[in-house]
């Protein structure tokens, strides 16, 4: 799975639940909430003050291990 800033968080978590710590690390503690799961990475990063490009890089590196 190739992750972009437009990838939906729920899709990432469904593909690999071990990505959850990356979201918790950025302060997104409501991963079970339907609205959080439906957000794009860009939207979530904007709300939480996180650089979306850095998170995309981290998640892709994790997924490609």
HELIX and SHEET records of a PDB file:
HELIX    1   1 UNK A    9  UNK A   15  1                                   7    
HELIX    2   2 UNK A   17  UNK A   19  5                                   3    
HELIX    3   3 UNK A   20  UNK A   25  1                                   6    
HELIX    4   4 UNK A   34  UNK A   37  1                                   4    
HELIX    5   5 UNK A   41  UNK A   48  1                                   8    
HELIX    6   6 UNK A   52  UNK A   63  1                                  12    
END                                                                             
